[in-house]
Amino acid sequence: MEKKLYDAAVQGNKLSLLNLLQEDALLLDRFITGRYPETPLHVASMLGHLEFVHEVLARKPELAKEVDSRKSSPLHLAAAKGYRQVAKSLLQVNPDMCLVCDIDGRNPLHIAAMKGHLGLLRELVQVRPWAARVLMEQGETILHACVRCNQLEALKMLVERVSDHEFVNSKNVHGNTILQLAVAAKQTEIINFLITSTTIDVNCENEDGFTALDLLSQNQRDMEEKEIVESLERMEATRTKDKPLSNPQLKAIRTKILMSTWDQSTVISKAKRRRNGKRIDNETWREKQGQSLMLVATLLAAMAFQAGINPPSGVWDDSNDAGLSILAENYPDIYDWFLKANTTGFLASLSIILLLISGLPVKFKFFMWVLMITMWAAVTAMALAYVLSLSAFTPGNSSSSIISVIRATIFVWIGLMLLLFVGHTVRLIIRVKPLRKLVMRIKDAISTRRGSA
């Protein structure tokens, strides 16, 4: 049923809406009580279906204040598309939606100004003029938005209706006014309007100590820049930097000003999400690794316990030595080594279980390193116990072959353990900052000695 309602909203089919509501009178209510990415009113407002919007608002006006997954209301979408009549219908139901900001910190007035929809912007300003003074992210005003999007007419209208000296000279978090933004983007018309029709401070400095005139070259080769410089100098604009900046420096400073808010904040937020996602993935991986270690340690402990109470070759059951190990009597040396290896594996497995259930944080790299070393010891001990058991079962005429197999296995196993131990130890040292600094100092000392030699 919801799918049919969405299709009707896309088509703007008022008749289909009425038929669906006859079948289910609570259909629209589900979009208020349920969790949907958007409502049919969002779809109709975005596509400009005025009659459909009227019908939905007449039956369920509460939908006007619902927001989608990006926290955009139907008024946001109508403002973005410039549907003036749709916006007026939404404003009649709930004019306070002018103050609601989306996920990017922009209300419908900001969006209409950025898109240059003047008629719609006038309607919004007339209904809620103080919504134009709501700051966006990075402390920017709606006037900053107009300059960034090069919307001169929207800027003129806002300066006339809602602006004053303080608002015109507002700075963002980087200390840049709308004049500095306009100069950085070389927007000649906006600059001329600001210095001739507003009370903009032409000598205002940003956080780096640059005025608007500092952002223009002094060689006057660019005719566009020359015109801007002349306009600013007529308004008694001054430079704060005695030494002229080179063209690459000017270009870098302008780029920083223009990218210091929306684009840069978007990049930073994405980077933070990537870092947070990576951190969460690492923590999840460590938790899974801890669970795997617990499972393996439990299995090894059970194997070692079973081998301890029921040693290889069994026990005597029909003599004075009933219950004693046959292997211990026939091969005391092998049994002695088997007992040591099996006990070592059993205790190492129990140690891993004890460490994991003790509540120590698995996320610490050093703790995981200790667990891994203990697990290697347990696995190595159990492997040795297995090899000793095989040697006890092997007949005497095959002893030379089993000895060669054992010798090759031991060499391979020791080499693998050393490789893993060295690799993880070096990795741990590199990740610990004090040790990392020590390694870097040693490298620098070695390179210095080689250079002097």
TAMOJO-V710785 format. One record per residue. N is the residue number from 1. RES is the residue in three letters. PHI is phi in whole degrees, -180 to 180 (999 if undefined). PSI is psi in whole degrees, 0 to 359 (* if undefined). NEAR is the number of other C-alpha atoms within 12 Angstrom. Layout:
n & res & phi & psi & near
N & RES & PHI & PSI & NEAR
N & RES & PHI & PSI & NEAR
//
This chain:
n & res & phi & psi & near
1 & MET & 999 & 317 & 21
2 & GLU & -63 & 323 & 24
3 & LYS & -63 & 319 & 15
4 & LYS & -64 & 323 & 22
5 & LEU & -68 & 321 & 33
6 & TYR & -62 & 318 & 29
7 & ASP & -62 & 321 & 21
8 & ALA & -66 & 323 & 31
9 & ALA & -67 & 321 & 36
10 & VAL & -63 & 320 & 27
11 & GLN & -83 & 345 & 25
12 & GLY & 69 & 31 & 31
13 & ASN & -87 & 100 & 27
14 & LYS & -66 & 323 & 26
15 & LEU & -63 & 318 & 18
16 & SER & -64 & 323 & 22
17 & LEU & -61 & 314 & 36
18 & LEU & -65 & 321 & 25
19 & ASN & -66 & 319 & 17
20 & LEU & -66 & 322 & 24
21 & LEU & -70 & 333 & 25
22 & GLN & -70 & 325 & 14
23 & GLU & -74 & 323 & 16
24 & ASP & -142 & 101 & 17
25 & ALA & -69 & 340 & 16
26 & LEU & -99 & 16 & 18
27 & LEU & -62 & 314 & 28
28 & LEU & -69 & 330 & 35
29 & ASP & -65 & 331 & 23
30 & ARG & -66 & 335 & 23
31 & PHE & -79 & 350 & 29
32 & ILE & -94 & 316 & 24
33 & THR & -83 & 333 & 14
34 & GLY & -91 & 176 & 15
35 & ARG & -110 & 99 & 14
36 & TYR & -120 & 147 & 22
37 & PRO & -63 & 333 & 20
38 & GLU & -161 & 161 & 31
39 & THR & -102 & 165 & 43
40 & PRO & -58 & 332 & 45
41 & LEU & -68 & 325 & 53
42 & HIS & -60 & 313 & 43
43 & VAL & -63 & 313 & 37
44 & ALA & -66 & 322 & 42
45 & SER & -67 & 322 & 43
46 & MET & -69 & 328 & 33
47 & LEU & -95 & 355 & 30
48 & GLY & 77 & 28 & 33
49 & HIS & -85 & 92 & 32
50 & LEU & -66 & 314 & 31
51 & GLU & -64 & 320 & 26
52 & PHE & -63 & 318 & 34
53 & VAL & -62 & 316 & 43
54 & HIS & -59 & 315 & 32
55 & GLU & -67 & 318 & 29
56 & VAL & -65 & 316 & 41
57 & LEU & -67 & 327 & 32
58 & ALA & -67 & 326 & 20
59 & ARG & -91 & 326 & 22
60 & LYS & -145 & 77 & 27
61 & PRO & -65 & 341 & 25
62 & GLU & -63 & 338 & 25
63 & LEU & -66 & 342 & 36
64 & ALA & -66 & 336 & 46
65 & LYS & -102 & 5 & 32
66 & GLU & -75 & 144 & 37
67 & VAL & -118 & 155 & 31
68 & ASP & -90 & 195 & 28
69 & SER & -66 & 339 & 16
70 & ARG & -101 & 16 & 20
71 & LYS & 63 & 26 & 27
72 & SER & -93 & 134 & 37
73 & SER & -88 & 169 & 45
74 & PRO & -56 & 328 & 50
75 & LEU & -67 & 324 & 57
76 & HIS & -57 & 314 & 49
77 & LEU & -70 & 321 & 41
78 & ALA & -66 & 322 & 42
79 & ALA & -67 & 322 & 44
80 & ALA & -66 & 325 & 33
81 & LYS & -90 & 347 & 31
82 & GLY & 81 & 24 & 33
83 & TYR & -83 & 95 & 33
84 & ARG & -67 & 315 & 31
85 & GLN & -67 & 322 & 25
86 & VAL & -63 & 317 & 39
87 & ALA & -63 & 320 & 48
88 & LYS & -63 & 321 & 35
89 & SER & -64 & 318 & 33
90 & LEU & -67 & 323 & 45
91 & LEU & -68 & 326 & 34
92 & GLN & -65 & 329 & 23
93 & VAL & -82 & 315 & 27
94 & ASN & -150 & 87 & 26
95 & PRO & -68 & 340 & 28
96 & ASP & -71 & 352 & 25
97 & MET & -68 & 348 & 36
98 & CYS & -63 & 337 & 45
99 & LEU & -93 & 351 & 33
100 & VAL & -79 & 133 & 33
101 & CYS & -105 & 145 & 31
102 & ASP & -83 & 192 & 28
103 & ILE & -66 & 339 & 18
104 & ASP & -94 & 6 & 25
105 & GLY & 78 & 24 & 28
106 & ARG & -116 & 133 & 40
107 & ASN & -93 & 174 & 43
108 & PRO & -57 & 328 & 51
109 & LEU & -66 & 318 & 55
110 & HIS & -58 & 315 & 50
111 & ILE & -67 & 317 & 43
112 & ALA & -63 & 321 & 41
113 & ALA & -67 & 317 & 44
114 & MET & -65 & 325 & 34
115 & LYS & -83 & 346 & 33
116 & GLY & 78 & 26 & 32
117 & HIS & -86 & 88 & 31
118 & LEU & -66 & 314 & 31
119 & GLY & -60 & 315 & 24
120 & LEU & -67 & 322 & 37
121 & LEU & -63 & 321 & 46
122 & ARG & -62 & 318 & 32
123 & GLU & -61 & 315 & 33
124 & LEU & -66 & 318 & 44
125 & VAL & -66 & 322 & 36
126 & GLN & -66 & 324 & 22
127 & VAL & -78 & 312 & 26
128 & ARG & -136 & 80 & 27
129 & PRO & -64 & 329 & 27
130 & TRP & -72 & 347 & 23
131 & ALA & -66 & 337 & 30
132 & ALA & -72 & 345 & 43
133 & ARG & -97 & 1 & 32
134 & VAL & -70 & 131 & 29
135 & LEU & -81 & 145 & 29
136 & MET & -90 & 189 & 32
137 & GLU & -62 & 152 & 28
138 & GLN & 65 & 18 & 27
139 & GLY & 71 & 21 & 26
140 & GLU & -88 & 147 & 35
141 & THR & -94 & 176 & 43
142 & ILE & -66 & 335 & 50
143 & LEU & -69 & 322 & 48
144 & HIS & -59 & 319 & 47
145 & ALA & -63 & 319 & 42
146 & CYS & -62 & 317 & 37
147 & VAL & -68 & 316 & 42
148 & ARG & -60 & 322 & 38
149 & CYS & -94 & 6 & 28
150 & ASN & 56 & 46 & 28
151 & GLN & -104 & 84 & 29
152 & LEU & -66 & 315 & 32
153 & GLU & -65 & 319 & 27
154 & ALA & -65 & 321 & 37
155 & LEU & -62 & 315 & 43
156 & LYS & -61 & 316 & 32
157 & MET & -65 & 319 & 29
158 & LEU & -70 & 321 & 40
159 & VAL & -63 & 323 & 35
160 & GLU & -72 & 323 & 22
161 & ARG & -98 & 321 & 22
162 & VAL & -126 & 3 & 30
163 & SER & -103 & 158 & 27
164 & ASP & -144 & 185 & 18
165 & HIS & -60 & 317 & 16
166 & GLU & -68 & 319 & 17
167 & PHE & -69 & 321 & 30
168 & VAL & -64 & 326 & 37
169 & ASN & -97 & 17 & 32
170 & SER & -64 & 145 & 32
171 & LYS & -113 & 150 & 32
172 & ASN & -83 & 187 & 33
173 & VAL & -66 & 343 & 23
174 & HIS & -98 & 8 & 26
175 & GLY & 78 & 15 & 28
176 & ASN & -96 & 130 & 44
177 & THR & -88 & 176 & 42
178 & ILE & -66 & 333 & 50
179 & LEU & -68 & 317 & 50
180 & GLN & -66 & 324 & 51
181 & LEU & -64 & 316 & 45
182 & ALA & -65 & 320 & 40
183 & VAL & -67 & 318 & 45
184 & ALA & -61 & 327 & 37
185 & ALA & -92 & 359 & 32
186 & LYS & 57 & 44 & 34
187 & GLN & -91 & 89 & 27
188 & THR & -61 & 314 & 29
189 & GLU & -63 & 317 & 26
190 & ILE & -67 & 321 & 37
191 & ILE & -62 & 314 & 40
192 & ASN & -62 & 320 & 28
193 & PHE & -64 & 316 & 26
194 & LEU & -65 & 318 & 36
195 & ILE & -82 & 345 & 33
196 & THR & -106 & 334 & 19
197 & SER & -119 & 1 & 22
198 & THR & -132 & 176 & 27
199 & THR & -101 & 39 & 24
200 & ILE & -65 & 142 & 32
201 & ASP & -87 & 109 & 33
202 & VAL & -75 & 344 & 40
203 & ASN & -109 & 18 & 28
204 & CYS & -71 & 138 & 29
205 & GLU & -103 & 144 & 30
206 & ASN & -88 & 189 & 31
207 & GLU & -67 & 340 & 19
208 & ASP & -92 & 2 & 21
209 & GLY & 82 & 20 & 20
210 & PHE & -102 & 135 & 35
211 & THR & -91 & 176 & 34
212 & ALA & -62 & 322 & 47
213 & LEU & -70 & 331 & 45
214 & ASP & -64 & 337 & 39
215 & LEU & -84 & 3 & 47
216 & LEU & -117 & 145 & 42
217 & SER & -71 & 159 & 33
218 & GLN & -103 & 357 & 25
219 & ASN & -84 & 346 & 14
220 & GLN & 61 & 31 & 15
221 & ARG & -78 & 328 & 13
222 & ASP & -84 & 118 & 15
223 & MET & -64 & 326 & 16
224 & GLU & -66 & 316 & 20
225 & GLU & -67 & 324 & 28
226 & LYS & -60 & 318 & 21
227 & GLU & -64 & 319 & 25
228 & ILE & -67 & 318 & 39
229 & VAL & -61 & 316 & 35
230 & GLU & -62 & 319 & 23
231 & SER & -65 & 317 & 27
232 & LEU & -68 & 320 & 34
233 & GLU & -67 & 329 & 21
234 & ARG & -65 & 334 & 16
235 & MET & -93 & 17 & 24
236 & GLU & 64 & 37 & 16
237 & ALA & -73 & 146 & 27
238 & THR & -128 & 167 & 25
239 & ARG & -105 & 147 & 26
240 & THR & -97 & 341 & 21
241 & LYS & -98 & 118 & 20
242 & ASP & -69 & 320 & 11
243 & LYS & -87 & 124 & 10
244 & PRO & -66 & 145 & 19
245 & LEU & -86 & 145 & 23
246 & SER & -74 & 164 & 17
247 & ASN & -61 & 318 & 19
248 & PRO & -62 & 322 & 14
249 & GLN & -66 & 317 & 16
250 & LEU & -62 & 318 & 24
251 & LYS & -63 & 319 & 22
252 & ALA & -65 & 319 & 17
253 & ILE & -67 & 317 & 32
254 & ARG & -62 & 318 & 31
255 & THR & -62 & 319 & 22
256 & LYS & -62 & 318 & 25
257 & ILE & -65 & 317 & 38
258 & LEU & -74 & 333 & 33
259 & MET & -103 & 8 & 24
260 & SER & -81 & 358 & 29
261 & THR & -123 & 267 & 31
262 & TRP & -62 & 305 & 27
263 & ASP & -64 & 313 & 19
264 & GLN & -66 & 320 & 18
265 & SER & -65 & 326 & 20
266 & THR & -66 & 316 & 18
267 & VAL & -63 & 317 & 15
268 & ILE & -64 & 317 & 17
269 & SER & -64 & 323 & 17
270 & LYS & -66 & 319 & 14
271 & ALA & -63 & 319 & 14
272 & LYS & -63 & 320 & 15
273 & ARG & -64 & 320 & 15
274 & ARG & -64 & 316 & 14
275 & ARG & -65 & 317 & 14
276 & ASN & -64 & 320 & 15
277 & GLY & -63 & 319 & 15
278 & LYS & -65 & 318 & 14
279 & ARG & -63 & 317 & 15
280 & ILE & -64 & 320 & 16
281 & ASP & -62 & 318 & 16
282 & ASN & -64 & 317 & 18
283 & GLU & -64 & 320 & 20
284 & THR & -63 & 320 & 16
285 & TRP & -63 & 318 & 17
286 & ARG & -66 & 321 & 24
287 & GLU & -64 & 318 & 21
288 & LYS & -65 & 322 & 17
289 & GLN & -64 & 320 & 21
290 & GLY & -62 & 320 & 33
291 & GLN & -65 & 320 & 21
292 & SER & -65 & 319 & 20
293 & LEU & -62 & 320 & 36
294 & MET & -62 & 317 & 28
295 & LEU & -64 & 312 & 20
296 & VAL & -64 & 317 & 28
297 & ALA & -62 & 321 & 35
298 & THR & -64 & 317 & 28
299 & LEU & -64 & 317 & 24
300 & LEU & -64 & 320 & 36
301 & ALA & -64 & 319 & 33
302 & ALA & -65 & 318 & 23
303 & MET & -63 & 314 & 29
304 & ALA & -64 & 320 & 36
305 & PHE & -64 & 316 & 23
306 & GLN & -65 & 318 & 17
307 & ALA & -68 & 330 & 28
308 & GLY & -71 & 318 & 29
309 & ILE & -86 & 345 & 19
310 & ASN & -135 & 75 & 21
311 & PRO & -65 & 165 & 34
312 & PRO & -57 & 145 & 34
313 & SER & 76 & 355 & 25
314 & GLY & 80 & 198 & 24
315 & VAL & -130 & 157 & 23
316 & TRP & -69 & 141 & 20
317 & ASP & -131 & 357 & 12
318 & ASP & -135 & 33 & 10
319 & SER & -144 & 185 & 11
320 & ASN & -67 & 340 & 9
321 & ASP & -96 & 26 & 13
322 & ALA & -57 & 131 & 13
323 & GLY & 93 & 350 & 18
324 & LEU & -91 & 157 & 22
325 & SER & -73 & 132 & 28
326 & ILE & -68 & 320 & 25
327 & LEU & -62 & 322 & 29
328 & ALA & -64 & 328 & 25
329 & GLU & -83 & 319 & 22
330 & ASN & -81 & 321 & 19
331 & TYR & -132 & 76 & 21
332 & PRO & -63 & 325 & 16
333 & ASP & -67 & 314 & 16
334 & ILE & -63 & 318 & 30
335 & TYR & -64 & 323 & 34
336 & ASP & -62 & 314 & 22
337 & TRP & -67 & 321 & 25
338 & PHE & -62 & 316 & 34
339 & LEU & -63 & 319 & 32
340 & LYS & -64 & 314 & 22
341 & ALA & -65 & 316 & 30
342 & ASN & -65 & 319 & 41
343 & THR & -67 & 321 & 34
344 & THR & -62 & 314 & 31
345 & GLY & -63 & 321 & 39
346 & PHE & -65 & 313 & 36
347 & LEU & -68 & 323 & 30
348 & ALA & -64 & 320 & 35
349 & SER & -65 & 317 & 39
350 & LEU & -64 & 326 & 32
351 & SER & -65 & 319 & 28
352 & ILE & -63 & 315 & 40
353 & ILE & -62 & 317 & 31
354 & LEU & -64 & 318 & 20
355 & LEU & -65 & 321 & 25
356 & LEU & -72 & 326 & 30
357 & ILE & -91 & 0 & 16
358 & SER & -79 & 348 & 11
359 & GLY & 92 & 5 & 12
360 & LEU & -68 & 143 & 20
361 & PRO & -68 & 121 & 18
362 & VAL & -69 & 339 & 30
363 & LYS & -69 & 342 & 24
364 & PHE & -73 & 130 & 19
365 & LYS & -64 & 320 & 24
366 & PHE & -64 & 321 & 20
367 & PHE & -63 & 317 & 21
368 & MET & -65 & 324 & 30
369 & TRP & -64 & 317 & 28
370 & VAL & -62 & 317 & 26
371 & LEU & -62 & 319 & 37
372 & MET & -65 & 317 & 34
373 & ILE & -62 & 317 & 27
374 & THR & -64 & 321 & 32
375 & MET & -66 & 319 & 38
376 & TRP & -61 & 319 & 31
377 & ALA & -62 & 319 & 33
378 & ALA & -66 & 315 & 38
379 & VAL & -65 & 318 & 36
380 & THR & -62 & 316 & 32
381 & ALA & -64 & 319 & 34
382 & MET & -69 & 325 & 37
383 & ALA & -65 & 320 & 27
384 & LEU & -66 & 320 & 32
385 & ALA & -62 & 323 & 35
386 & TYR & -66 & 316 & 30
387 & VAL & -65 & 320 & 30
388 & LEU & -65 & 324 & 35
389 & SER & -64 & 318 & 32
390 & LEU & -62 & 319 & 26
391 & SER & -63 & 328 & 32
392 & ALA & -73 & 330 & 32
393 & PHE & -83 & 341 & 24
394 & THR & -78 & 133 & 19
395 & PRO & -65 & 162 & 13
396 & GLY & -64 & 325 & 12
397 & ASN & -71 & 349 & 11
398 & SER & -111 & 13 & 15
399 & SER & -66 & 324 & 16
400 & SER & -65 & 320 & 14
401 & SER & -68 & 318 & 16
402 & ILE & -68 & 327 & 22
403 & ILE & -67 & 320 & 21
404 & SER & -66 & 321 & 15
405 & VAL & -65 & 317 & 18
406 & ILE & -64 & 317 & 23
407 & ARG & -63 & 314 & 18
408 & ALA & -64 & 319 & 15
409 & THR & -64 & 318 & 19
410 & ILE & -64 & 317 & 21
411 & PHE & -63 & 315 & 14
412 & VAL & -63 & 317 & 15
413 & TRP & -65 & 315 & 21
414 & ILE & -63 & 318 & 21
415 & GLY & -62 & 318 & 15
416 & LEU & -66 & 317 & 16
417 & MET & -65 & 319 & 24
418 & LEU & -65 & 319 & 18
419 & LEU & -62 & 314 & 15
420 & LEU & -66 & 319 & 18
421 & PHE & -63 & 313 & 22
422 & VAL & -65 & 317 & 16
423 & GLY & -61 & 312 & 16
424 & HIS & -71 & 327 & 22
425 & THR & -67 & 317 & 23
426 & VAL & -63 & 319 & 17
427 & ARG & -62 & 320 & 18
428 & LEU & -66 & 318 & 22
429 & ILE & -64 & 319 & 21
430 & ILE & -65 & 324 & 18
431 & ARG & -83 & 346 & 18
432 & VAL & -90 & 117 & 17
433 & LYS & -57 & 311 & 13
434 & PRO & -60 & 318 & 13
435 & LEU & -68 & 326 & 17
436 & ARG & -64 & 318 & 17
437 & LYS & -64 & 322 & 15
438 & LEU & -64 & 318 & 16
439 & VAL & -62 & 318 & 18
440 & MET & -65 & 322 & 16
441 & ARG & -65 & 319 & 14
442 & ILE & -63 & 317 & 14
443 & LYS & -62 & 318 & 14
444 & ASP & -64 & 320 & 14
445 & ALA & -65 & 320 & 14
446 & ILE & -66 & 316 & 14
447 & SER & -66 & 325 & 13
448 & THR & -66 & 318 & 12
449 & ARG & -65 & 319 & 11
450 & ARG & -64 & 321 & 10
451 & GLY & -67 & 321 & 9
452 & SER & -70 & 327 & 8
453 & ALA & -71 & * & 7
//
